[in-house]
């Protein structure tokens, strides 16, 4: 198999046409043609920097049998016949590169190929969600919550595949009477320290380390009723609702947030995608989080 590290061949005009013109023109049709390329293609890895972008059709129409792509850290098969494949990185680098990482082992027979993903990462990153919703799932106290979590983390560790350790973000979600307590300064830090100590003493299949705890909780309140109140709490709920739907307000907030979520390094850590406009996941999440925090603080007994 002849390997090209440059780009599409056979003289096709496209984003890499200049490189393509430098490739040899004569290629035996019976040989299995492999191309290697670093860049973002076909819409994959939209959260990555738009390095050397190209359309998927530029790759599939270039005459190669297999495209081995780099730049996007998650494994993804973009196309078959011909194969266009991101094997991903060998190791996830942070909490937003979750799941298994490794490489593809490719077996070639004439013009056909079979792929098998091989796990190589010694550490797996994962986001673990735990519902603390009011009702049957709601812990009666902060201690009850802390006592429930280690079993959840140990179960996640036992399903860790070939990794030697699990690094995770614990996400608490749901409407709960514990929301006000969890949002008090120092509460989450104290819970995190306690859980780390308990997990260090666990004798599970793999070590589990909690990177951080994220709150997606809300007070066990009727926000529709709160929005009708003629006080500061009602105003907070109304503004949070408008931030998710009002284009002018969302645009102003988006401009303010751009220095964080538009930063080329910080946006990878924050993991916010899709812009800061009305209705986007980022704006909805931020508006709901701010609403919950302010209502808990304003109504704290």
C-alpha positions in Angstrom: 0.0 0.0 0.0 1.3 3.4 -0.9 0.9 6.0 1.8 0.4 9.8 1.2 0.8 12.2 4.1 -0.3 15.2 2.0 -3.8 15.1 0.7 -6.2 14.0 -2.1 -4.7 12.8 -5.3 -5.7 12.3 -8.9 -5.6 16.1 -9.6 -8.9 16.8 -7.9 -9.3 20.6 -7.3 -10.2 21.3 -3.7 -8.8 22.6 -0.4 -5.7 20.5 -0.9 -5.5 20.7 -4.6 -2.1 22.3 -4.6 -0.6 19.5 -2.6 -2.5 16.9 -4.7 -0.8 18.2 -7.9 2.6 17.1 -6.4 1.5 13.5 -6.0 2.6 10.8 -8.5 0.0 10.5 -11.3 0.4 6.7 -12.0 -1.1 4.5 -9.2 -1.9 0.8 -9.8 -5.6 0.3 -9.4 -5.0 -3.0 -7.6 -3.1 -1.4 -4.7 -4.8 -0.3 -1.5 -4.4 3.5 -1.4 -4.0 5.1 2.0 -3.9 8.9 2.8 -3.0 10.5 6.0 -4.3 14.0 6.9 -4.3 16.3 9.9 -7.2 18.7 10.1 -11.0 19.0 10.6 -13.1 17.3 8.0 -16.7 16.8 7.2 -18.0 18.6 10.3 -16.3 16.3 12.8 -14.9 17.9 15.9 -16.7 21.2 15.8 -15.4 22.1 19.2 -11.8 21.8 17.9 -10.0 24.6 16.2 -10.9 24.8 12.5 -7.4 23.6 11.4 -7.2 22.7 7.7 -10.9 22.3 7.2 -12.4 20.4 4.2 -15.6 18.8 3.2 -16.2 15.1 3.5 -16.8 15.0 -0.3 -13.3 16.3 -0.9 -11.9 13.2 0.8 -14.4 10.5 -0.5 -13.9 11.7 -4.0 -10.1 11.8 -4.0 -9.6 8.2 -5.1 -8.1 6.8 -1.9 -9.3 3.7 -0.2 -8.7 4.8 3.4 -8.2 8.2 5.0 -6.4 8.1 8.4 -7.2 11.4 10.0 -5.8 13.3 12.9 -6.7 16.5 14.9 -10.0 15.4 16.4 -9.4 13.6 19.7 -12.6 11.4 19.7 -12.7 8.3 17.5 -15.3 8.6 14.7 -15.9 6.7 11.4 -16.9 9.5 9.1 -17.5 7.3 6.0 -17.1 3.8 4.7 -16.3 2.7 1.1 -14.0 4.6 1.2 -13.2 4.7 4.9 -12.7 8.1 6.4 -11.6 7.6 10.0 -10.6 9.6 13.0 -9.0 7.1 15.4 -8.9 9.7 18.1 -6.2 10.3 20.7 -4.5 7.5 22.6 -5.5 9.2 25.9 -8.2 11.7 26.8 -6.6 14.9 28.0 -9.4 16.4 30.1 -13.0 16.0 31.3 -14.5 16.9 28.0 -12.6 14.1 26.3 -14.7 11.3 27.9 -15.0 7.6 27.0 -12.5 5.1 25.7 -9.5 6.2 23.7 -7.1 4.2 21.6 -6.6 3.3 18.0 -8.1 1.3 15.1 -6.6 -1.9 14.0 -7.3 -2.3 10.3 -7.2 -5.5 8.4 -7.1 -5.1 4.6 -8.2 -7.7 2.1 -7.9 -6.5 -1.5 -10.0 -3.3 -1.5 -12.0 -4.3 1.6 -11.0 -3.5 5.2 -12.3 -4.4 8.6 -11.8 -2.1 11.7 -11.4 -3.0 15.3 -11.1 -0.3 18.0 -8.4 -1.1 20.5 -8.5 0.6 23.9 -5.1 2.0 24.9 -5.8 4.8 27.4 -4.6 4.1 31.0 -7.1 6.7 32.3 -10.7 7.1 31.3 -12.6 10.4 31.8 -16.3 10.2 32.5 -19.2 12.5 33.5 -21.3 10.6 36.1 -24.9 11.9 36.7 -26.7 11.4 40.0 -30.3 12.4 40.4 -31.3 13.9 43.8 -34.7 14.9 42.6 -37.4 15.4 45.2 -39.4 12.3 45.8 -38.1 8.7 46.0 -34.6 9.8 44.8 -34.1 12.7 47.2 -31.6 12.2 50.0 -33.0 13.2 53.4 -29.8 15.1 54.4 -26.3 16.0 53.1 -24.9 13.0 55.0 -27.4 10.7 53.3 -26.3 12.1 49.9 -22.6 11.6 50.8 -23.3 8.0 51.9 -25.0 7.2 48.6 -22.3 8.4 46.2 -19.4 6.0 46.8 -21.5 3.0 45.6 -22.4 4.9 42.4 -18.7 5.7 41.7 -17.6 2.2 42.5 -20.1 0.8 40.0 -18.8 3.2 37.4 -15.3 2.1 38.1 -16.2 -1.6 37.6 -17.5 -0.7 34.1 -14.3 1.0 33.2 -13.1 -1.4 30.5 -9.4 -1.7 30.0 -8.5 1.6 31.7 -6.4 1.5 34.9 -8.1 4.4 36.5 -11.3 6.4 36.2 -11.2 10.2 36.5 -14.7 11.7 36.7 -16.9 14.7 37.2 -19.9 14.0 39.5 -23.0 15.9 38.3 -25.8 16.3 40.8 -29.1 17.0 39.1 -32.8 17.5 39.9 -35.1 19.6 42.0 -34.2 19.1 45.7 -34.5 20.6 49.1 -30.7 20.3 49.4 -30.1 22.9 46.6 -29.7 25.8 49.0 -27.2 23.8 51.2 -25.2 22.6 48.2 -24.9 26.2 46.9 -23.5 27.6 50.1 -19.8 28.5 49.9 -17.7 25.6 50.9 -20.4 22.9 50.8 -19.4 21.3 47.6 -15.7 21.5 48.5 -16.3 19.8 51.8 -18.4 17.1 50.0 -15.6 16.6 47.4 -12.9 16.2 50.1 -15.0 13.7 52.0 -15.7 11.6 48.9 -12.1 11.7 47.7 -11.0 10.3 51.1 -13.6 7.6 51.0 -12.8 6.6 47.4 -9.1 6.4 48.2 -9.9 3.8 50.9 -12.1 1.8 48.5 -10.7 -1.5 47.2 -12.5 -1.4 43.8 -11.5 -2.8 40.4 -9.8 0.5 39.4 -9.0 3.7 41.4 -11.7 6.4 41.0 -10.6 10.0 41.4 -13.3 12.8 41.4 -12.0 15.8 39.5 -14.9 18.0 40.6 -18.6 18.2 41.4 -20.9 20.1 39.2 -24.4 21.3 40.3 -27.3 21.0 37.9 -29.8 21.1 40.8 -32.6 23.5 41.4 -34.8 24.4 44.4 -37.8 22.2 44.8 -40.0 25.2 43.9 -42.6 26.1 41.3 -40.8 28.7 39.2 -43.9 29.5 37.3 -45.5 30.7 40.5 -42.3 32.5 41.6 -42.2 34.4 38.3 -45.6 36.0 39.2 -44.2 37.4 42.4 -43.7 41.2 42.6 -40.3 41.0 44.3 -36.7 40.4 43.6 -37.1 36.7 43.5 -39.8 37.1 40.8 -37.6 39.5 38.8 -34.7 37.0 38.9 -36.9 34.2 37.5 -38.3 36.5 34.8 -34.8 37.7 33.7 -33.5 34.1 33.6 -36.4 33.1 31.4 -35.9 36.0 29.1 -32.2 35.2 28.8 -33.1 31.9 27.1 -35.6 33.4 24.6 -34.9 37.2 24.2 -32.4 37.7 21.4 -31.3 41.2 22.5 -30.8 40.2 26.1 -29.0 37.0 25.1 -26.8 38.8 22.7 -25.7 41.2 25.4 -24.9 38.4 27.8 -23.2 36.5 25.0 -20.9 39.4 24.3 -20.0 39.5 28.0 -19.3 35.8 28.1 -17.3 35.7 24.9 -14.0 36.4 26.7 -14.5 33.1 28.5 -16.3 30.8 26.1 -14.6 32.2 23.0 -11.1 31.8 24.4 -9.2 29.1 22.4 -8.0 27.3 25.6 -10.7 28.0 28.1 -13.5 26.8 25.9 -12.0 23.3 25.9 -12.2 23.3 29.7 -15.6 24.8 30.0 -17.0 22.5 27.3 -19.6 25.0 26.0 -20.4 24.7 22.4 -23.0 26.1 20.0 -22.6 29.8 20.8 -24.2 32.0 23.5 -27.3 33.0 21.7 -30.9 32.5 22.8 -32.0 28.9 23.1 -28.4 27.5 22.8 -27.4 24.8 25.4 -24.8 27.2 26.8 -27.3 30.0 27.5 -30.0 27.7 28.8 -27.6 26.0 31.2 -26.1 29.3 32.5 -29.6 30.9 32.9 -31.0 28.0 34.8 -27.9 27.8 37.0 -27.9 31.5 37.8 -31.7 31.3 38.6 -31.3 28.4 41.0 -28.3 30.0 42.8 -29.9 33.4 43.2 -33.3 32.0 44.3 -31.6 29.8 46.9 -29.5 32.8 48.2 -32.5 35.2 48.3 -34.8 32.8 50.1 -32.2 31.3 52.4 -33.6 31.0 55.9 
